[in-house]
Amino acid sequence: MRNGVTVAVKRMRDMNRVEFEEHIQMLGDLRHPNVLSPVGYHYRREEKLIVSEFMPRGSLLYVLHSDQRPDRVVLDWP
C-alpha cells in the first residue's frame, strides 16, 4: 500500500454480487485469533478482490500440511 503496509489480496472471480457481499459480511462477522478480518474489498463485475493483512508465514494450507520444519507453527483448535 502507499503507506508502506503489506497486504494480501484474494481474487474472487466466480461470484455474483449477492454471493460476494454475503462472503464479505461473513468474514467481517468472524471473531477468532486465527482468522483475519478483511481490511477492504473491491467489487466490479469482472474483478472482485478481498484485501487482508499480510501474514508472512504463508498460507494456511502450507502451515497445516506442508511445513515440516522443527520450529514450525503449530495451530491447535482453541
C-alpha positions as CSV (number, residue, x, y, z in Angstrom):
1,M,0.0,0.0,0.0
2,R,1.1,3.6,-0.4
3,N,1.5,3.9,3.4
4,G,4.0,1.0,3.5
5,V,1.7,-1.6,4.8
6,T,1.9,-5.0,3.1
7,V,-1.4,-6.7,2.4
8,A,-2.7,-9.9,0.8
9,V,-5.3,-9.7,-2.0
10,K,-7.6,-12.6,-2.8
11,R,-9.4,-12.7,-6.2
12,M,-12.9,-14.0,-6.2
13,R,-13.8,-14.1,-9.8
14,D,-16.7,-16.7,-9.9
15,M,-19.1,-14.9,-7.5
16,N,-22.1,-12.7,-8.3
17,R,-22.7,-9.5,-6.3
18,V,-25.0,-11.2,-3.7
19,E,-22.6,-14.0,-3.1
20,F,-19.7,-11.7,-2.8
21,E,-21.5,-9.4,-0.3
22,E,-22.6,-12.4,1.8
23,H,-19.0,-13.6,1.8
24,I,-17.6,-10.2,2.9
25,Q,-20.3,-9.9,5.6
26,M,-19.5,-13.4,6.9
27,L,-15.7,-12.6,7.0
28,G,-16.4,-9.3,8.8
29,D,-18.6,-11.0,11.4
30,L,-15.9,-13.7,12.3
31,R,-14.0,-13.1,15.5
32,H,-11.2,-15.6,16.0
33,P,-7.5,-15.1,16.7
34,N,-6.6,-17.4,13.7
35,V,-8.9,-15.7,11.2
36,L,-8.1,-12.4,9.7
37,S,-10.9,-9.9,9.1
38,P,-10.8,-8.1,5.7
39,V,-9.4,-4.6,5.8
40,G,-11.1,-3.7,2.4
41,Y,-12.6,-5.0,-0.7
42,H,-13.2,-4.1,-4.3
43,Y,-16.2,-5.2,-6.4
44,R,-16.7,-4.9,-10.1
45,R,-18.4,-7.4,-12.3
46,E,-15.1,-8.6,-13.8
47,E,-12.9,-8.2,-10.7
48,K,-13.7,-9.0,-7.1
49,L,-11.0,-8.5,-4.5
50,I,-10.7,-9.0,-0.8
51,V,-7.8,-7.3,1.0
52,S,-6.5,-8.5,4.3
53,E,-3.4,-8.1,6.5
54,F,-0.4,-10.0,5.1
55,M,0.8,-12.9,7.2
56,P,4.5,-13.6,6.4
57,R,4.4,-17.4,7.3
58,G,2.4,-18.2,4.1
59,S,-0.9,-19.8,3.5
60,L,-2.9,-21.8,6.0
61,L,-2.7,-24.8,3.6
62,Y,1.1,-24.7,3.9
63,V,1.0,-24.3,7.7
64,L,-1.4,-27.3,8.1
65,H,0.0,-29.7,5.6
66,S,3.4,-28.8,4.2
67,D,5.6,-27.2,6.9
68,Q,7.7,-29.9,8.4
69,R,10.4,-27.7,10.0
70,P,11.2,-28.4,13.7
71,D,10.4,-24.8,14.6
72,R,7.1,-24.8,12.5
73,V,4.0,-23.0,13.7
74,V,1.6,-25.5,15.3
75,L,-2.1,-24.4,15.3
76,D,-4.4,-26.0,17.8
77,W,-8.2,-25.9,17.7
78,P,-8.7,-23.5,20.6
